[in-house]
Amino acid sequence: MSSDGAWLPVLTEKGVTVAPLQSANCGFYCEWSEHLQTKFAGSPLKDVAFSFTFEDGQVVTKKGECIVTQDGMEGSLIYAFSKYLRDGINHSGQSSLLMDLLPLQSEEQVIKKLRHIKPKESFSKYLKRTLNITGVKTALLHESFPKDAFQTPETLARCLKAMPVHFYKTKPIDEVISSAGGVCESSVNDMLMLKAMPGVFCAGEMLDWEAPTGGYLLTACFATGHWAAQGVNKFLT
């Protein structure tokens, strides 16, 4: 059962330093066209890769799957980038990923397949026949680029391998898997007891840290709970 965060004002009133709670392992809002919202909301995106570029030029790339929602994107692959995207939005009001629709194929391989052109064939049939690109992936391609970007196999391949997706806001904290922020390290001792409130211990997502959802998140919550329990026992004895 999730916490409602009601402890936060109680602790701040006692002088405990608390970093603001923020969404983590969360979905994000995008500005989709009406066509994409109407036709493809809820569609899964499988076998894709996202890349995030930091200000220093470092690039993080992860493969997996996610879901295109009516107002954005969510799912495990998006959650893996949630800290980077959230920090970017906090800094400048928006953040972006580059999506590779064909991560198992090089750009050269994609270009070679796209060169097999048939006269009078529609663009959608052309993509399906050469690369098995259909449905929401085709819609996202049109969402991200003007038609003149698809005029040659080379330019089309670049679009398929590096499609920008822009995000402007995290999903609200009451809809997300976990939170960032919480009691700062400076406010607890080495047994996770609050310095300002002796006998009160913190664990899990009360503390200012975050981790990927799943095993990492659960393990850290269990570990801090175990450590705080030892602190309680030591305090009482």
Phi, psi and omega per residue, in radians:
M1 nan 2.321 -3.061
S2 -1.374 2.645 3.047
S3 -1.389 2.619 3.079
D4 -1.683 0.051 3.094
G5 1.298 0.260 -3.105
A6 -1.150 -0.291 3.119
W7 -1.251 -0.376 -3.001
L8 -1.047 -0.939 3.133
P9 -1.128 -0.519 3.118
V10 -1.099 -0.770 -3.119
L11 -1.268 -0.699 -3.126
T12 -1.128 -0.599 3.086
E13 -1.120 -0.435 3.121
K14 -1.574 0.078 3.093
G15 1.576 0.193 3.109
V16 -1.358 2.288 3.118
T17 -1.371 2.113 -3.079
V18 -2.223 2.194 3.032
A19 -1.316 2.463 -3.117
P20 -0.955 2.422 3.087
L21 -1.276 2.386 -3.137
Q22 -2.376 2.767 3.105
S23 -1.160 2.426 3.053
A24 -2.423 2.730 -3.061
N25 0.821 1.030 -2.945
C26 -2.278 2.897 2.989
G27 -1.496 2.978 -3.105
F28 -2.363 2.697 3.116
Y29 -1.559 2.416 3.015
C30 -2.195 2.849 3.058
E31 -1.770 1.557 3.137
W32 -1.488 2.735 3.025
S33 -1.257 2.847 3.113
E34 -1.092 -0.629 3.132
H35 -1.056 -0.823 -3.115
L36 -1.181 -0.716 3.122
Q37 -1.054 -0.735 -3.054
T38 -1.313 -0.736 -2.985
K39 -1.637 -0.475 -2.938
F40 -2.244 0.115 3.074
A41 -1.035 2.294 -3.116
G42 1.581 0.002 -3.109
S43 -1.354 2.367 3.081
P44 -1.390 2.517 3.013
L45 -1.919 1.903 -3.088
K46 -1.946 2.677 3.086
D47 0.982 0.876 3.067
V48 -2.153 2.956 3.074
A49 -2.341 2.524 3.044
F50 -2.033 2.576 3.056
S51 -2.241 2.420 3.072
F52 -2.110 2.314 -3.133
T53 -1.903 2.163 3.098
F54 -1.398 2.923 -3.111
E55 -1.074 -0.508 -3.137
D56 -1.464 0.053 3.115
G57 1.654 -0.168 3.109
Q58 -1.135 2.424 -3.112
V59 -2.082 2.296 3.044
V60 -1.944 2.205 -3.130
T61 -2.160 2.342 3.114
K62 -2.390 2.490 3.102
K63 -1.823 2.679 3.094
G64 2.829 -2.487 -3.141
E65 -2.571 2.786 3.125
C66 -2.687 -3.012 -3.117
I67 -2.235 2.370 2.999
V68 -1.507 2.059 3.132
T69 -1.721 3.068 -3.127
Q70 -1.112 -0.496 -3.080
D71 -2.134 0.222 3.131
G72 2.916 -2.400 3.123
M73 -2.479 2.616 3.033
E74 -2.675 3.072 -3.114
G75 2.044 2.995 -2.959
S76 -0.997 -0.691 -3.116
L77 -1.212 -0.634 3.075
I78 -1.201 -0.722 3.138
Y79 -1.018 -0.587 -3.119
A80 -1.122 -0.377 -3.138
F81 -1.866 0.115 -2.946
S82 -1.072 -0.667 -3.141
K83 -1.126 -0.795 -3.121
Y84 -1.096 -0.789 -3.115
L85 -1.155 -0.767 -3.134
R86 -1.090 -0.778 3.140
D87 -1.104 -0.656 3.105
G88 -1.147 -0.726 3.106
I89 -1.131 -0.726 3.109
N90 -1.081 -0.589 -3.073
H91 -1.405 -0.755 -3.005
S92 -2.279 0.023 3.107
G93 1.579 -0.121 3.081
Q94 -2.805 2.813 3.122
S95 -2.646 2.796 -3.008
S96 -2.443 2.708 2.959
L97 -2.183 2.692 2.954
L98 -1.800 2.226 -3.104
M99 -1.832 2.295 3.060
D100 -1.824 1.972 -3.119
L101 -1.344 -0.240 -3.088
L102 -2.364 1.111 -3.022
P103 -1.167 -0.317 -3.131
L104 -1.565 -0.006 3.131
Q105 -2.164 2.432 3.089
S106 -1.299 2.859 3.104
E107 -1.062 -0.646 3.132
E108 -1.123 -0.717 3.110
Q109 -1.123 -0.709 3.128
V110 -1.122 -0.778 3.130
I111 -1.045 -0.751 -3.122
K112 -1.040 -0.753 3.135
K113 -1.204 -0.648 -3.111
L114 -1.227 -0.297 3.135
R115 -1.296 -0.177 3.112
H116 -1.470 1.330 -3.042
I117 -1.626 2.423 3.056
K118 -1.966 2.297 3.141
P119 -1.017 2.465 3.050
K120 1.129 0.188 3.089
E121 -1.394 2.397 3.129
S122 -1.173 2.747 -3.106
F123 -1.090 -0.727 -3.117
S124 -1.141 -0.712 3.110
K125 -1.186 -0.632 3.100
Y126 -1.059 -0.812 3.128
L127 -1.150 -0.706 -3.121
K128 -1.174 -0.751 -3.097
R129 -1.195 -0.721 -3.033
T130 -1.485 -0.649 -2.998
L131 -2.299 0.017 -3.093
N132 1.032 0.607 3.045
I133 -1.573 2.082 -3.102
T134 -2.483 3.059 2.952
G135 0.939 -2.207 -3.031
V136 -1.116 -0.516 3.126
K137 -1.166 -0.718 3.070
T138 -1.135 -0.718 3.129
A139 -1.081 -0.729 3.122
L140 -1.152 -0.589 3.089
L141 -1.060 -0.813 3.104
H142 -1.193 -0.522 3.133
E143 -1.163 -0.554 -2.969
S144 -1.730 -0.395 -3.024
F145 -2.368 2.630 2.999
P146 -1.286 2.788 -3.077
K147 -1.049 -0.548 -3.091
D148 -1.231 -0.122 3.061
A149 -1.370 -0.157 -3.074
F150 -1.850 0.290 -2.996
Q151 -1.248 -0.492 -3.131
T152 -2.235 2.737 3.075
P153 -0.988 -0.608 -3.108
E154 -1.186 -0.833 -3.128
T155 -1.216 -0.654 3.111
L156 -1.134 -0.718 3.110
A157 -1.058 -0.714 3.127
R158 -1.105 -0.662 3.104
C159 -1.141 -0.756 -3.126
L160 -1.156 -0.525 -3.079
K161 -1.633 -0.192 -3.104
A162 -2.652 1.309 -3.107
M163 -1.694 2.061 -3.128
P164 -1.288 2.390 3.035
V165 -2.198 2.138 -3.045
H166 -1.830 2.398 -3.135
F167 -2.157 2.506 -3.090
Y168 -2.148 -0.129 -3.085
K169 -2.877 2.541 3.044
T170 -1.417 2.718 2.976
K171 -1.137 2.621 -3.094
P172 -1.077 2.669 -2.994
I173 -1.092 -0.469 3.136
D174 -1.367 -0.025 3.109
E175 -1.960 0.027 -2.988
V176 -1.825 2.987 -3.087
I177 -1.318 -0.724 -3.087
S178 -2.617 3.133 -3.110
S179 -2.266 2.678 2.943
A180 -1.811 2.935 -3.074
G181 1.516 -3.131 -3.116
G182 2.202 -2.818 -3.080
V183 -1.127 2.191 -3.088
C184 -1.296 2.677 -3.121
E185 -0.994 -0.618 -3.115
S186 -1.159 -0.255 -3.075
S187 -1.622 -0.129 -3.136
V188 -2.129 2.752 3.054
N189 -1.543 -2.992 -3.054
D190 -1.263 -0.096 3.037
M191 -1.892 0.223 3.089
L192 1.244 0.426 3.037
M193 -1.587 2.420 3.127
L194 -1.173 2.223 3.140
K195 -1.154 -0.589 -3.116
A196 -1.438 -0.217 -3.099
M197 -2.435 1.329 -3.123
P198 -0.929 2.351 -3.122
G199 1.642 -0.094 3.097
V200 -1.906 2.180 -3.064
F201 -2.029 2.664 -3.129
C202 -2.116 2.610 3.118
A203 -2.690 2.942 3.063
G204 1.046 -2.407 -3.046
E205 -1.394 0.072 2.936
M206 -1.186 -0.463 -3.100
L207 -1.509 2.688 -3.096
D208 -1.418 1.533 3.085
W209 -2.814 2.930 3.020
E210 -2.662 2.737 -3.121
A211 -2.602 2.816 3.073
P212 -1.042 2.609 3.135
T213 -1.149 2.761 -3.141
G214 1.728 -2.447 -3.042
G215 -1.037 -0.689 -3.128
Y216 -1.083 -0.841 -3.105
L217 -1.122 -0.825 -3.130
L218 -1.115 -0.765 -3.116
T219 -1.058 -0.758 -3.138
A220 -1.161 -0.659 3.090
C221 -1.121 -0.792 3.116
F222 -1.105 -0.712 -3.090
A223 -1.148 -0.783 3.132
T224 -1.207 -0.585 3.071
G225 -1.119 -0.723 3.115
H226 -1.129 -0.751 -3.130
W227 -1.162 -0.723 3.112
A228 -1.129 -0.631 3.119
A229 -1.099 -0.690 3.072
Q230 -1.128 -0.620 3.077
G231 -1.133 -0.720 3.084
V232 -1.051 -0.811 -3.137
N233 -1.068 -0.735 3.131
K234 -1.147 -0.704 -3.130
F235 -1.135 -0.680 -3.086
L236 -1.351 -0.416 -3.094
T237 -1.812 nan nan
